[in-house]
Every structure is written in C-alpha cells, then in structure tokens.
C-alpha cells in the first residue's frame, strides 16, 4: 500500500472533510507514515477556507490500535537503545494531537470499533466523538509494562480524574455506553446509523459562521487552564472582538430581521 493511501480525504459540498484511517491490516496503527499523513492533513485543513468541519473516521474493525509496536521495537536497535527514536516518534504523535486541538475547524471522531492507547488518545483529542454502540476504548499500556502517559494527557482533559485513573491503572476495555457516561464520547448509536448521525451533526455545525467556530474553539481550549478571573477577563475580550466581527453583525441583524444569515467567515 502506498503511503498516500493509508489516509483518505473526501470533501463534500457542505465543506465537510472526511479523513479516514485506511490501514486496517495494521489496525490503523499510528505508524510514522500515518503520523506524517495526519500532521499534513490537519495543517492543510486548517489553512483551507473550503473546509468547515472535519470528520475523522476509520476503515476496518479497529478505529486505531495506537502506536505501531513493531516499529517501536525495531527502534531499539540504535546505540542508545532507542531513546532518540522513541522521543522523535512520541513528539511527532504529540504534535498531531495538538494539531487537532489547535485546528480552527471542529473535528468529530466517528468511531466504528476499538480505540486503544494512542487511538483512545486520538478520540479524546477530537472536539466531539460519536461511536457505534459496539465500539470500545482502553489505555492498556499497563498490560505490557508501559504506562499510557501521553494518552493520559488527552484522556485526563476529557473525563474526571478517577475515571481516567481507573482506565490508566487497569487497562480495562470500556464499552461505548460507559464512555458516554464518562464523557469520553458524546453519544453511541447503532453502527448502521453511525455515519448518518455523525454527518447530521457535522452539517449542523458547518452551517454556522466559520469565523465564529474558529473563535469559539480557540477560546474554549485557551480558558480551560486559567483561573476563574483570568478566564472571564480573557473571554470578555474574545467576546468584544467577536462582537466587532462582520459575521456577528450579520448574524445579529439577521436574527432581528428574521432572515437567514449570509456568513462571510470574517
């Protein structure tokens, strides 16, 4: 399989980009090649005004099995026992996860199957997640002597501390309904309804002002780690700037006039 084929791209008329992990033989593992494809895809989507929402899907029974452990094991052959290689791959992976968060376009995970380790991290890094009711999630590194420390970063920012610690310390597989309760995913649906449900949500979001979505996503993640007073100061300034934007003026005017807004993305 050519490297370009392991991640497919499909952009529809509504501005919804479907990025599909397409390496089912390796359970859509985050190989070096896959990480490179993902980094380029999210950077490109961030800069493309035609893209309004990103749906992140996968082919095969596994959404993503995490890092490619065969590649990681081969990396031990260096004179430093793999230290430099591990640092490079894990830094590359962390960059992809941060690229999802910093991408101005909302990203929705469409999870059909198993999402483990860095694959679970991938789901947690997305802004929203819809899963099949047969999907499962875990951070199973403890089973092989490797604590899921980097997946922990995204996981602990999405679910309560005790839920995150239970997943990290036990490595147990979490069913979709439990993942909803924990806040790891938004909802679970029958697998036959998964794509339609995800695309309905994506179209609803894509109908909004792209400027407003980008402003809101950036502000949401920026304020989370601030003190309460700092968060309000920051959010107040964001609101002031937002009120001065063309799309806010248009949207408010359209609401008052009881007409559909004509967004300009500015």
Order of alpha helices (4+ residues) and beta strands (2+ residues): beta-beta-alpha-beta-beta-alpha-alpha-beta-beta-alpha-beta-beta-alpha-alpha-beta-alpha-beta-alpha-alpha-alpha-alpha
